[in-house]
């Protein structure tokens, strides 16, 4: 056979033989390894965070031995100091200790310790004078100062009283015994209490009030951001003219690039005063102000994604609805919105994730007081803000340090669980409800 | 005349500067099937969408001339477009059931008109589905998603959905173009039955279909109405050369 003809015979065994294409193979492998890498990184971050919180777990179980030793050594230390100073002396010290480290570490603490200590120490020399000077100095001298500080930053005028009062009472009543008992209890008992007093003679790491605070802020901000963002998305995708849409969409999306510090600052300086004037509540920085500020951060995210979901609904649905005599808003609410449910749901979830993990705004606008209360106008402290505020102050490897990392892994687990629940359960139900089986 | 449903006088339509329909004048008889035929891009679908003002959705469209439905000019400023569309239903080329259950699809039009009584809605669903000859196939699965139906079933569901709002006129834009022969014949039978109660306009590419289902046929070419008459006459002895060329397959 001549060569032209044989080259035309494509379906020979040789020409159909399997070929190895290196570039295709490499491209495929690179893409898939990058994808796995991103998953692995997330996983590794979680592992690291969780690993740092591990000591809590070991403390919980091996507490018998370790805690005994600790309490022995602690009680060994304590008597010395107790012995050295009289019980009346102990009070001001522990009092000062709780106060300075627990509340307002920066300005307040700095001012206070300098003020308080010289005077009380001065008083120590003369035992008769001490109670008087102590009482006089503290209640008259110290508190006005602290209130002065509070007015500037508006930090916990109330918590100051609350948190402080409790340790005082306990220390007063049964100073040594209770302290030892508390210490020998495992951390797990304190994790489920409302008291978040990480730095004190008797540290307690109660997460309940932090949890309540986080949930409160999240709910408030989602109640505000969700409807606004979805309605705005509905407007731009169904009602607005093309021109209006081209103007509105980029502007709202620009808000997503807004640094959260700036939003927090705005909330701290402007919104807090504004809302206080309207509602007239006591604590200027509270869950509501924080929630509104975080809504500002969440709106662009929810808006962008739900707008995309709404715009991707086929035009044929809209046409069919209009051809049946529906008007524009009926079409938008009964056809477009239900059809876009999965996308909007995903948008809301991302919004929740954003608010849940938002640190800067929470730190600046929520008041940072770990209170158990359902009142939205009460100060709160969120998980993320707690980590942000306290991580720099802890001793590496200490219980406080581990608990903060434990909070970090809790944040991770919560948002992961929320997403999983939504993906597998709620979304299916919603789709069934709006779109038939 | 009483049996003229739609009277069109010198209707022209512009997409921006481009004139897509050129002075169309025609009369559509009541309770008959009128087929609109012609090559792609000749303006027959555009014309159909003029009848229930679906072209309003396209911002660049402007329309001159008159479109009288039972003597009322539907492009008059005082006419509400929503009410027109309730009276003039439309079935689209691509079946477009909503992503809802079959039941919800059928009652959608009634729902937005404010009917909430469950028994009344049930009745509407049954009569509409029966009219669309699909009740027996679907009666046991009314709660299922409409998107799970076959193409032919979806299209008949869309017809049922249109019937449920009880229109006078039904516009069909190539309702069977994406369907297999069996589904197509079902739709054609359906059209045949429906003309007892409704005035039907149907756009089709399929000349046999036009010949089978319609009483009157209008031939469009390049945005103009070339010829309109009884279907028999158009298909056996067309008056114009262009019509004959198209029908016999010499162009188009």
Interface residues (C-beta under 8 A of the other chain):
Chain A: X241 X242 X314 X316 X317 X319 X320 X321 X322 X323 X324 X325 X326 X327 X330 X334 X335 X338 X339 X434 X435 X436 X437
Chain B: X52 X54 X57 X59 X82 X83 X85 X86 X89 X90 X92 X94 X96 X97 X98 X99 X100 X101 X102 X104 X108 X109 X111 X112 X113 X143 X144 X145 X146 X147 X158 X161 X162 X165
